[in-house]
Amino acid sequence: MTRRESKDQSPTSNRRSRPGLGWLPLLPSVVWLLTAGRVLLHLGTGLVMFYGAIYFVEQVGLSAAAVGSALGLGQLAGVLGRVASGSGSDSPRVGRRNMLLLSALASAMGDGVLAIAGDFSWLVVGNLLMGLGVGLYWPAMEALVADFTPEEQRREAFAVTRLADVVGLGLGTAIGGLIVGQTGLYRWLFWGDALSFGVFAGAIVLWIPDRRPSGQGAIGKRAGWRMVLRDRLLHLFVLANILFTTYLAQVEATLPLYLKRMVGLAPAQIGLLFSGHIALAALMQLPVSRGLRSLGHARSLAVAAGLFALGFAAIWAIEPGPWALAGAIGALAVLSVAMVAYTPSGSALVVDLAPEPLRATYLSVNSLCWSVGYAIGPPLGGLALDASPAAARLFWVGSTASVAIVLGLLYWLDRRLPSRLSSPGVGILPPN
C-alpha cells in the first residue's frame, strides 16, 4: 500500500470561497465552517484555561501538586479518547462527525462537574470527562480538515484553523479575565465553556457533512494500528512531539501560577499577559508559517524548539521587582512565536506520512503526544512550585536544557525523511 493511495475527489472539497479579508487564503467552504466553529469552541476553552488552576488553588484550597495531578489524570483519559477517535473516525460505521458530537457531550458534562466541584475527587471527575472530550475531538477534527482540503493546500488549512484556535483562546482569555476581575466568580467560566460546546455540537449537526472511508477502502482497526506501530519515521516524530507538547503544557498550567507565586504578579496582570500572548500568536501565525516556507518539516520544528529554549531561559531570568512585568512580556512574546512555528508543521507532517484510510488513526497518534505531554507537564510543574522557590526556578533551567534532546531527534528525523517531505517549502505554507 502506498502512503498516498488516492486523492480526495469530493465535490465539496473543490468548492472554495474566500472570506472578506483578502490576506486570508482561498480554501474550501467546509474548512471555513470548521474554522468558525473552532473560534467558538476555543473561546470557551480560553475562559478556563489560564484561570482554572488559580481558582482551585486559591479559592477551593487545593495544593498546586493536587491540581496538577488532576490535570494529569485528565490527560490520561484523553489517551483513551484519542485512540477511540482515531479508530472510530476511520471506521465506515462511525465517522468523524459522530466523534465530534461525542466529544462535545463529554466536554460539556466535564465543565458542569468542574463548575460545582468543591474537593479533589470532583476535580478529578471533571478533568477525566474533559480529558476524554478533548481526546475524542482532535483526531476527528484534524482529519476533517485534511479530508475537505486539496493536498497542495493542507498546510495552509492547518495554519488557518490553528489561527482560529488562537483567536478563540485570546477572546476567551480576555473575557475570562474581565469576569474574574469584575466579579471573582470563577464558576461562571466553566458554565460559559459548557455553553460553547453545546453550540458547537448544534453547528456540527446543521452544517458539517461527514466523511468516512468506504467499505473497500477501510482498514481494520488492528491492522491499522499495526501499520502505525511499525512506522519508524512516525516514531521519531512522536518522541520529539511529546517534549513539544510538554512545553505547551508548562506554559498553560505552570507559568500562570509561577508568575503569581514566585514573581509576584497580580491575577489581573497575568490575565492581560496571557491575553497578549494569545493575541500575538494570532497575529504571527500566518507570517511565521510563511517565513519558514523555505525550510522542511524537521527544520521548521527545530526553529520552534530553539524559540522554546529561549523563552524558558527568559522566564528563569525574571526577578521579582519593577521589571518583572516587562520580563514576563518578553518571555511570553518569544513563546508565542515558538507555538505558532510548531503547530502547523507537526500536523501537516503526520498527514503526509499517513495512508489515506488511516489518516485519523495517524492523527490520533499525533494527538496522543499532546495527551502524554499534558499528563507530564502539570504534575512536574506543580511539584516544583510546591517544593521551594529555588526548585521552581530550576524547573525552567531543566526545560531549557531538554530542548537539546528535541534538536537531536529532529536532526535524525530530517536525515531519514523522504526527499519530498524534507525539501525546502514542504510542510510550510506556500506564499499566496
N, C-alpha and C positions, 0 to 999 in steps of 0.2 A: 504494500500500500504506500502510495506517495504521501508526502506531507501536505500536499495541496491537491486533493482529489478532484474537486470541481469548484467552479466559481458560482457565486450567488446570482441566480438568474431571475430572482423575484422581481415582478414589475414594480413592487413597492420600493425596492432598493434603488431603482433607477429614476424614481421621481425625486427631483431635487428642488429645494426652494431656498432662496436667500432671505435672511431676515433683514430688517430695515437698515441695520448698520453695515455699510459696505466693507468694513475691515474684517468682518466675520466671513468664514469660508462658505462655499456652496456645498451643502450636504443634503441627504435625503430628508424628506419631511418628517418621517418617523423618528429620525435621530433628534430633530429639533423638539418633537413632543417629549421624547425621553429626557432631553436636556432641561426642558421646563419643569418636568416632574422632579428631576434631581435638584433643581434650585429649591423647590418647595420642601422636599424631604430633608435636605441638609440645612435649611433654615431651622427646622425643628430640632435637628441634631445640635446645631450651634447654640440653641438655648441652654442645653445642659452640659455640653462637652467640657467647658472650662470652669463651670460653677458647681457641678455635681460633687466633685471631691471636696471642695471647700465647704459645701453645705454639710456633708456627712461628718466631716472632721470638726468644723467649728460650731455647728448648731445641734447636730444629733449627738456628738460627743464621742465618736469612734476614733480610734487611732489611725494615723496615716497608713501604718502597715496593714490594718484590718481592711481599710478601704481599698488599698492596692491589691490585697488578696482577693477581695470580692470581684474587683475588675478582672483580675487574672482568671478566676473561675468562670466568669462570663465569656472570656475568650476561649476557654476550653470547650464550652458549649458551642461556641462558634465553629469549632473543628467539625463537630457532627453536622452542623448546618451546612458548612461548605461542601463536605463530602456528599451529603444528600442532594444539595442543589446542583452540583456538577453532574451526578448521575441522573437525577430527575430531569434536568434541563435538556440533556441529550437523549432522553427517553421519548419514543413516539407516543407514549401514553400520557405523559405528564406535561413536559414542555416548559419553556422559560416563563411564560406569563403566570401559570399556576404557582411556580416557585416564588415569584414576586408577591403574589397575593398572600401566600403563607407567611412570607417574611414580614409583610405589613401587619398581619394579625398578631404574630408573636411579639413584634416590637411594641405595638400599641399596648398589649397586655403588660409587657415589662415596664413601660412608663407608668401605667396605672399602679403597679405594685410599688415602684420607687416613690411615687407621689405620696403614698401612705406609710412607707417604711419608717419604723422608729427604732430598729435594732439591727444587729448584724445578720440575723437569719433572713429577715425580709429583704435586706440589701442584697444578699446572695441570690435569693429567688428572683428578684427583679433583674439582676445582672445576668443570670442564667437565661432568662427569656430574651433580654436584649441581645446577648451574645448569639443565641440561636437565630434571632431575626436578622442580625447583620450577616451571619454566615449564609443564610438562605438567599440573601439579597445579591451579593456581589457577583458570583459566577453567572447567575441568570441575567443580571443587568449588563455585564460586560459582553456576554455572548450575544444579547440582542443588539447592542451597538455594532458589533462586528458583523452580525447577520445582515443588517439592513444597509451596510455601507460598502461601496465598491472597494476592492482590495487596495487600490492605489490611494484611497482617502482614509483608510482606517486609522492611521497615526494621527491625522488631523482631527478625526472624530473623537478619538480618545482624549486629545488635548482640550477640545471644546467641552466635552462632558465633564472633565476634571475641572475646567474653569467654572462650570455650573456648580459643581460641588463647593468650590472655594467661595463663589459669590453667595451661595446659600448659607454656608458656615459664617461668613462675615456678617451678613444681615442678622442671622440668629444670635451671634455673639454680641452684636451691638444692642439688639433688642433685649437680650437676657441681662446685659449689664444695666440697662435702663430700669428694667423691672426690679432687679435686685437692689440697685442704688436708691430707687424711689420708695419701694415697699418692703424690701427684705424678705419677700415671700418666695423663697426658692421653690416651693412645691408647685407654684404656678408654671414653672418652667417645664416640669415633667408633663403636666396636662397639655401644655402647648405642643410639646413634641408628639404626644399621642394623637392630637388632632391632625398634625401634619401627616402621620401615617394613614389615618383614616381617609383624608382627602386624596392622598397618593393612590390608595387602593381603588377608590372610585374612578380616578383618572385612567388607571390601567384597564379596568373593565370597559370603560366607554370608548377609549381612543387607541389603545395599543394592540395591534394584531400579534398573534402568537407565531412562533417559529419552532419547529422541531424536526429532527431527521425523519425521512420516510422509513418505512419498514425495511426496505432493502438496504438503505444507506446506514441504518443504525448499527452500532457495535454493542455487543453485550456488555453489561456492567463489569463483570470480572475480566473479560478480555481487554476492555478499555483501560482498566486500572493496571493491568499487567503491562500494557504498552507504555503507560505513563511512568511506571516504576523502572522501566528499562531505558528510559531516555536520559542519557548521561549529560547532554547539554542542559536539559531542564534541571538536573541535579545541581550543577554548578550555580545556575541562577538562583535556585531555591536557597542555597546556603548564604549567598550574598543578600538575598531579599529578606531573609529573616532578620539580619542585622539592620537593614534599612528600616524595616517596619518597627523594630525595637527603638530606633532613634525617633521615629514619629511618635511612638507611644510616650517616650520620655518628655517630648516637647508638650504633648497634650495633657498628660496626667501628672508628671513630676514637676515640671517647670513652674506652673502656677503656684503650687504650694511652696516651692523653693524660694520664689521671689517674695512671697508673703512672709515666710518664717525667717529665712536667712538673710534676705536683702532688706526687708522692712517696708516693702511697697504696700500701699493700701489696696483693698479689693477693687475700688473704682479705677485706680491706676492700672491694675492688672487687666481689668476688662477692656480698657482703652488700648492697652498694649496688644492684646490678642486680637482685638478688632482690627487694629492696624496691621498686624501680622497677616491676617486673612485677606485684608484689602490689598496689601502689597502683593501677596501671592496671586490674587485675581488679576491684577494689572500686569504682572510679569509672566503669566502662564504662556500666552502665545509668543511674546517677544523672546523669552528664554528658549522655547522649543525651536523657534525659527533660527535663533542664534547658534543652536547646536546642530543644525541640519548638516553641517559638513563632517560630523562625527558619526560613527556607527553606534549600535546599541550599547556595547560594553563601555566604550569610551565616554559616551554621554552619561552613563551611570557613574563612571569614575569621577567625572566633574562634580556630580551631585554628592558623592562621598566626600570629596575634598571640602566642599562647602559645609557639610555637616560637621566635619572636624573643626573647621574654622569657627563655626557658630558655637560649638560646645566649649572650645577654648575661650571664646569671648565671655560665655556665661561664668566659667571658672574665674575669670579676671574681675568680675563685678564685685565691688566692695560696698557695704552699706555707707550711705552718706549722700551728699548733694548731687554726686554724679551717677548715682545708682540707676536712676531712671534713664539717663542717656545711654549708659552701658547696656541696659536691657533692650532699649530700642535698637541699638546697633546689632546686638546678638540675634534678635528675632528677625531683623531685616535679612541677615545672611541665611538664617534657617528658612525663611520664606522662599528665597531663590533656590535653596537646596531641594526643598519639597517639590517645586514645580519642575525642576530639572529631572527629578527621579520618576514621578508618577506616570507620564505618558509612555516613556521609553520601556518601562517594565511590562506594561500590559501589551503594547504592540509587539514586543519580542515574543511573548508567550503565544499570542495569536498566530504569529508567523511560524512558530515551531509546531503548532498543533495540526493534526489531520482534521479536516472539517467536521466529520461526525463526532469527534471528541473535543470540539472546541470548548464547550462549557466544562468538561472534565479537566482539561489543561488549565483553564482559568480558575477552577476551584483549587488547584494546587497553588497557583499564584496567590489566591485569596487566603489559603491556609497559612501562607507565610505571614500574612497580617495577623491572623489569629494567634500564631505562635509568638510573634514579636510583641503583640499587645498583652499576651499572657506573661511574658518575661519582664517587660519594661516597668509596668506599675509596681509590682511587688519589690523589685530591686530598688527602685527609686524610693518607695515608702520605707524600706528598711534603712536606707542611707539617711533619710530625713529624720527618722526616729532615733538613730544611733547617736550622732553628735554633729555639730557644725563642721568639724574637720572632715568627717566621713561624707557629709553631704557635698562638700566642695570636691573631694577626691573622686566622687561619683562621676563628675564631668570630666575629670582627667582620664579616668578609665574609658569613658565613652569616646573621647578623642583618640586615645591610643588604639581602640578596637577598629578604627577605620583602616588601619594598615592591613587587617585581615580581609576586609572588603576589597581593597585595591588589589591584593594578591589573587583573590578569587576571580575578579573581573579581568585581570590580565590573562589568566589561564583560559577563561571563557572566550575572550576575544581571539585567542590563538586557535581555538577549536571550532568557532562558528563557521558555517559555510560562507563563502565569499559574498553571496547575495545578502547576507544579514550583517556582515561586518564591514562592508564597503561604505565609504562616505555617503551620507544622505539617507541611508536606510535606517528605519526605526525612529526618525525625527521628522518633524513636519517639513514638507516641501514648501518653497516660497509660493505665495499667492500669485 
